Amino acid sequence: MVLIDTHNTAADNGRVLGYDNSHGYHHRHYLGKVGPVEFESYDSTEERFEAEVRQYLETHEPKPRT
């Protein structure tokens, strides 16, 4: 799962938020930073992701496309 917003961040190729389990562990990407997360289930990760996306979209002003 990933949220990409290249107009608001260049970090991590525009990846604002993402969850994955590559490299042998579950982790979260947020604005270029990576940290481990505890995996309970896909459904709980998806719920957390959706809540964080909503919060991001409510608090970050969209920048005009050039």
C-alpha positions in Angstrom: 0.0 0.0 0.0 1.4 3.4 -0.9 0.4 7.0 -1.1 2.5 9.0 -3.6 2.4 12.8 -3.8 5.2 14.1 -5.9 4.0 17.7 -5.6 4.4 17.9 -1.9 7.5 15.7 -1.3 10.5 14.6 -3.3 11.6 12.2 -0.6 11.5 8.5 -1.5 10.4 9.3 -5.1 7.2 11.0 -3.8 6.2 8.3 -1.5 4.4 10.0 1.4 3.2 6.8 3.2 3.6 3.1 2.5 3.5 -0.2 4.2 5.3 -3.3 3.0 7.2 -6.4 4.2 10.1 -6.5 1.8 13.6 -7.0 3.2 12.3 -9.6 5.6 10.3 -7.4 8.0 7.1 -5.3 8.1 7.8 -1.6 8.0 6.2 1.8 7.3 7.6 4.5 5.1 6.6 8.1 5.9 8.1 11.1 4.2 11.4 9.4 3.5 11.8 7.7 6.9 11.4 4.0 7.4 10.5 2.2 10.7 9.4 -1.3 11.7 5.7 -1.9 12.5 4.0 -4.8 14.2 1.9 -6.8 11.7 -1.4 -8.1 13.0 -3.3 -8.6 9.8 -3.7 -7.2 6.3 -7.1 -5.8 7.3 -5.7 -3.9 10.4 -2.8 -2.5 8.3 -5.2 -1.4 5.6 -7.4 0.4 8.2 -4.4 2.1 9.6 -3.2 3.1 6.2 -6.6 4.5 5.2 -6.8 6.6 8.4 -3.3 8.0 7.9 -4.1 8.8 4.2 -7.3 10.7 5.3 -5.3 12.6 8.0 -2.6 13.5 5.5 -5.1 14.7 2.9 -6.9 16.8 5.5 -3.7 18.5 6.7 -1.7 19.0 3.5 -2.6 21.7 1.1 -2.5 20.4 -2.5 0.1 22.2 -4.6 -0.8 23.3 -8.1 0.6 21.2 -10.9 3.1 23.0 -13.1 
